[in-house]
Each structure stands twice: as C-alpha cells, then as structure tokens.
Amino acid sequence: MKTRVVVLGAGFAGLELTTILSDAFGEAIDIVLVDKGDSFVLGFSKLDVMFGRRPPAAVRHRYADIVKPGVRFVQSAVRSIDPAARRAVTDHGTFEGDVLVVALGADLDPAAAPGLTESGHEFYSVPGAFALRDVLPSFERGRAIVGVMGKVFKCPPAPSECALLLDDYLTARGRRKAVEITLVMPFGIPIPPSPETSKALLSAFAERGITFVKDTRVQALDPARRAALLTDGTALPYELFLGVPVHRVPQVVVDSGLAAGPDAWVPVNKQTLETAFPGVYAVGDVNGVGTPKAGVFAEGAARVVAAAIVAGIRGGSPPGAYTGEGSCYVEFGHGEVGRVDVDFLSGPKPTSAFHEPSPTLVAEKTDFGASRVKRWFGSPAS
Ligand SMILES: Cc1cc2nc3c(=O)[nH]c(=O)nc-3n(C[C@H](O)[C@H](O)[C@H](O)COP(=O)(O)OP(=O)(O)OC[C@H]3O[C@@H](n4cnc5c(N)ncnc54)[C@H](O)[C@@H]3O)c2cc1C
C-alpha cells in the first residue's frame, strides 16, 4: 500500500513538502495537494508587480504546470478538516491521509479594520497588490502612508521595503518632492530580531525623508476625514493609504479545533511541527512555532516534516529538530538588496546577522525566486 499524504495549501510550505516527497518516492507515494487557487505568486513578486517592475503574467506560476510523479493537484476550497481522522472535505471530494499536512497560511482580513476597503488599499493579497499597479500612476501629491494594521503580519521587512520602493517609484516619476511618505509599524524598530538590519533601514529612511512612526498600528481609516486612526490616538491625514491588513488563522482551521481562535496560530511541537493529533502537521504561516511568518521559514519547516515522513516510510532515524533558521532578502530601494540571516530556535534566544546591500545579493535574491519556481513547477529531479 502506498502511503497517502494529504497536503492542504500549495504555498511555500505545501510546494516544498510535496516536491521533496515526490523526488524521494516518485509513483510509490500518493500525495494529494489541495489549493483553492489556480496559481502561486512569490510574496516579494507582489511588490514587483505593484511598482511596475514586472508584469503580472510573469510572476504567476500555474499549479496545472506541476507534473510530479506521485502528486495529484486538486484545485478546490477546503471546507472542513477532521484532524482525528486526518481527513479534509473539499468542494471536489473528501481526502483522507496516513499523514495530513495543514499548510493553509495566514488569511488576510481587510474588513477587520473599518474604512480600509472603502478608502484605502492593501498590498498583501495578490489582487490587492496587482490592482495597485493601476492606481499608483495617478498618485501625484500629498501624504502616502504605508500602515500595518495587525500585531502579527507576514514578512516583517515588507512594509519597510514598500516605503523604500515607493520612494524610488515617485522619484522616477518626478513626483517625490510633492509627496510625504510615512511608515506606521507596531514595533520600536523595523525588524526587532535584527537591530543591525533595523539600523540600516532607519538610516535609509532618514536619508530619503521617510517618516518612521513606531510602536503603533493603524486600527481604522476615517473615509470622511481621509485620516488613518492609530492605536495611540493619533489621526494622520493621507491621500494614499497602502495597508498591511489584519492577519488571522483561516476559519476552516479554527473550526477544525486545531486552533483555538483567529489569533491562536496552530500550536505545534516546536521540534517536529506535529500538532496535538498524531500524523497531523501544521507547517508555515498557519502555525505558532515562534518564527516570523515568511516563506523561508515555511519551507524550512516543510523540509523537517518531509524528512520525518521519509524516515517514517523508510524506517530511518528521525530528522533533527526544526531550528527556525532562515535568510530574508531586504529591498533597500535604489536597486539595492541586503540580507538578514536569523536563527530563532537553535539557541536560548534568537540570533541574527545582517549583510549589507551588494550586487551579489541582488543576484542571490533573483536566484532564490527562480530556483523555487524551477524546483516546484519544473520537471522532477533526475
Ligand atoms: C508583500 C509580501 C512580501 C513578502 N516577501 C517575502 C520574502 O521576501 N521572503 C519570504 O520568505 N517571505 C516573504 N513573504 C511572506 C511569504 O509570502 C509567506 O510567509 C509564505 O507564502 C507563507 O507560506 P505558507 O506556505 O505558510 O502559506 P501561503 O504561501 O500563504 O500558502 C497557503 C495556501 O493555502 C491556500 N488556502 C488557504 N485557505 C484555503 C482553503 N480554505 N482551501 C484551499 N486552499 C486554501 C492559499 O490559496 C495559499 O495558496 C512576503 C509576503 C508579502 C505579502
């Protein structure tokens, strides 16, 4: 009998896990990969499309192109999950596995912040970021706010990158002098686990006249006054609002009992990513393992789970514990890219190392994206 693995969600975590298992077992394994979407977009490609650096068609990778032995992709919404039975009900059938991997990511909840959908924009979803590509060209003057609306959000560098790329974009259009850029973040520094990276970002903000408003969030927009209402009581008028919406645990995961509520990211064993249900793993942004919500951590966690599944089938020794290590590329504008390497779980406290922007890192970031697309959507490893 083939081992049946059901993977819910074809993002960073689901794609990495599926690829490793297919490479390891080929047709000798039975993997069902479910996603409601028809294509995958790398997180940072949203910024590229939004600022007109790449066309939408170039960054969409169609799931229909996944041709991997042992893998069946099902485009369908997951409607319910029964972790005790390792079973998921979708619009296109019910799937039961010997192993169930929940990799449904973090959902965005724009409606949680009143006024956002009526008088602002969000750049965290694919439709939101892609729509901005047609909005930004007509923005001429006034204050632009890049504002974080929730306490927990994907890719902590992304709002800083957005502010710096907006500076570039407006400079190229000759509109920079007519615009004030303000970045509102819930932290004291842009990237709390890395004071060095934060220092470099703060000096880039100062150099480019970007105001950094720290330790507060945007809780609502007032459409009548066209003002962003911050949690510290301040009201900031704006002409353009680019928001990071509130993130939440997908409702289907809450309903399954794997998470206690919309803010209670799925508890897992920090070393194995297994949930309280044997054979059920929660991998990537959906879990509460203690790393930031980012693709690099999602794929790192997927590798540990894949190794455990391989060992379970082949009878080898179990893999080493998940270390929560990852490297994030950081866009500094002006065509510059830096990198921060962070290790969250190996030691008693997180450690980090910052690498100054360099042409090598620009190439490395391009290769990071291209290599994932090739591995996940290209032909199987020979
Ligand atoms: C602007 C921006 C820039 C970013 N830049 C970076 C970066 O430079 N580096 C980095 O590492 N990370 C970056 N990220 C973060 C990164 O995109 C996410 O952290 C990563 O995608 C998480 O992977 P995941 O597999 O956990 O979830 P996801 O990639 O979000 O995948 C979850 C999948 O589950 C599917 N799904 C959800 N609910 C259902 C359902 N009910 N039924 C069926 N399917 C469902 C979704 O369609 C989705 O495809 C960025 C994010 C943004 C928004």
The ligand as an SDF file (V2000), in Angstrom:
LIG
                    3D

 53 58  0  0  0  0  0  0  0  0999 V2000
    4.3530   41.7550    0.1340 C   0  0  0  0  0  0  0  0  0  0  0  0
    4.9530   40.4960    0.6580 C   0  0  0  0  0  0  0  0  0  0  0  0
    6.3130   40.2550    0.5080 C   0  0  0  0  0  0  0  0  0  0  0  0
    6.8800   39.0840    1.0060 C   0  0  0  0  0  0  0  0  0  0  0  0
    8.2160   38.8690    0.8390 N   0  0  0  0  0  0  0  0  0  0  0  0
    8.7760   37.7390    1.3220 C   0  0  0  0  0  0  0  0  0  0  0  0
   10.1650   37.4950    1.1570 C   0  0  0  0  0  0  0  0  0  0  0  0
   10.8990   38.2980    0.5610 O   0  0  0  0  0  0  0  0  0  0  0  0
   10.6840   36.3390    1.6910 N   0  0  0  0  0  0  0  0  0  0  0  0
    9.8920   35.4450    2.3460 C   0  0  0  0  0  0  0  0  0  0  0  0
   10.4140   34.4220    2.7920 O   0  0  0  0  0  0  0  0  0  0  0  0
    8.5750   35.6520    2.5360 N   0  0  0  0  0  0  0  0  0  0  0  0
    8.0080   36.7690    2.0300 C   0  0  0  0  0  0  0  0  0  0  0  0
    6.6610   36.9890    2.1930 N   0  0  0  0  0  0  0  0  0  0  0  0
    5.8760   36.0720    3.0410 C   0  0  0  0  0  0  0  0  0  0  0  0
    5.5040   34.7890    2.3150 C   0  0  0  0  0  0  0  0  0  0  0  0
    4.8140   35.0690    1.1220 O   0  0  0  0  0  0  0  0  0  0  0  0
    4.6240   33.9150    3.2290 C   0  0  0  0  0  0  0  0  0  0  0  0
    5.1160   33.9270    4.5280 O   0  0  0  0  0  0  0  0  0  0  0  0
    4.6130   32.4930    2.7020 C   0  0  0  0  0  0  0  0  0  0  0  0
    3.9320   32.4660    1.4690 O   0  0  0  0  0  0  0  0  0  0  0  0
    3.9890   31.5200    3.6960 C   0  0  0  0  0  0  0  0  0  0  0  0
    3.9380   30.2440    3.1370 O   0  0  0  0  0  0  0  0  0  0  0  0
    2.7810   29.2130    3.5580 P   0  0  0  0  0  0  0  0  0  0  0  0
    3.0030   28.0250    2.7140 O   0  0  0  0  0  0  0  0  0  0  0  0
    2.7190   29.0650    5.0100 O   0  0  0  0  0  0  0  0  0  0  0  0
    1.4320   29.9550    3.1430 O   0  0  0  0  0  0  0  0  0  0  0  0
    0.9770   30.5160    1.7360 P   0  0  0  0  0  0  0  0  0  0  0  0
    2.1310   30.6640    0.8100 O   0  0  0  0  0  0  0  0  0  0  0  0
    0.1450   31.7040    2.0400 O   0  0  0  0  0  0  0  0  0  0  0  0
    0.0680   29.3600    1.1480 O   0  0  0  0  0  0  0  0  0  0  0  0
   -1.1620   28.9920    1.6980 C   0  0  0  0  0  0  0  0  0  0  0  0
   -2.0270   28.4450    0.5830 C   0  0  0  0  0  0  0  0  0  0  0  0
   -3.2340   27.9180    1.1640 O   0  0  0  0  0  0  0  0  0  0  0  0
   -4.3000   28.2110    0.2880 C   0  0  0  0  0  0  0  0  0  0  0  0
   -5.5560   28.2020    1.0450 N   0  0  0  0  0  0  0  0  0  0  0  0
   -5.8610   28.9410    2.1250 C   0  0  0  0  0  0  0  0  0  0  0  0
   -7.0800   28.6230    2.5750 N   0  0  0  0  0  0  0  0  0  0  0  0
   -7.5500   27.6420    1.7690 C   0  0  0  0  0  0  0  0  0  0  0  0
   -8.7440   26.8670    1.7440 C   0  0  0  0  0  0  0  0  0  0  0  0
   -9.7180   27.0230    2.6350 N   0  0  0  0  0  0  0  0  0  0  0  0
   -8.8750   25.9310    0.7660 N   0  0  0  0  0  0  0  0  0  0  0  0
   -7.8850   25.7240   -0.1540 C   0  0  0  0  0  0  0  0  0  0  0  0
   -6.7550   26.4310   -0.1780 N   0  0  0  0  0  0  0  0  0  0  0  0
   -6.5740   27.3760    0.7900 C   0  0  0  0  0  0  0  0  0  0  0  0
   -3.9740   29.5570   -0.3050 C   0  0  0  0  0  0  0  0  0  0  0  0
   -4.6210   29.7420   -1.5630 O   0  0  0  0  0  0  0  0  0  0  0  0
   -2.4490   29.5090   -0.4200 C   0  0  0  0  0  0  0  0  0  0  0  0
   -2.0150   29.1450   -1.7300 O   0  0  0  0  0  0  0  0  0  0  0  0
    6.0690   38.1370    1.6840 C   0  0  0  0  0  0  0  0  0  0  0  0
    4.6880   38.3650    1.8080 C   0  0  0  0  0  0  0  0  0  0  0  0
    4.1370   39.5190    1.2860 C   0  0  0  0  0  0  0  0  0  0  0  0
    2.6600   39.7250    1.4150 C   0  0  0  0  0  0  0  0  0  0  0  0
  1  2  1  0
  2  3  1  0
  2 52  2  0
  3  4  2  0
  4  5  1  0
  4 50  1  0
  5  6  2  0
  6  7  1  0
  6 13  1  0
  7  8  2  0
  7  9  1  0
  9 10  1  0
 10 11  2  0
 10 12  1  0
 12 13  2  0
 13 14  1  0
 14 15  1  0
 14 50  1  0
 15 16  1  0
 16 17  1  0
 16 18  1  0
 18 19  1  0
 18 20  1  0
 20 21  1  0
 20 22  1  0
 22 23  1  0
 23 24  1  0
 24 25  2  0
 24 26  1  0
 24 27  1  0
 27 28  1  0
 28 29  2  0
 28 30  1  0
 28 31  1  0
 31 32  1  0
 32 33  1  0
 33 34  1  0
 33 48  1  0
 34 35  1  0
 35 36  1  0
 35 46  1  0
 36 37  1  0
 36 45  1  0
 37 38  2  0
 38 39  1  0
 39 40  1  0
 39 45  2  0
 40 41  1  0
 40 42  2  0
 42 43  1  0
 43 44  2  0
 44 45  1  0
 46 47  1  0
 46 48  1  0
 48 49  1  0
 50 51  2  0
 51 52  1  0
 52 53  1  0
M  END
$$$$
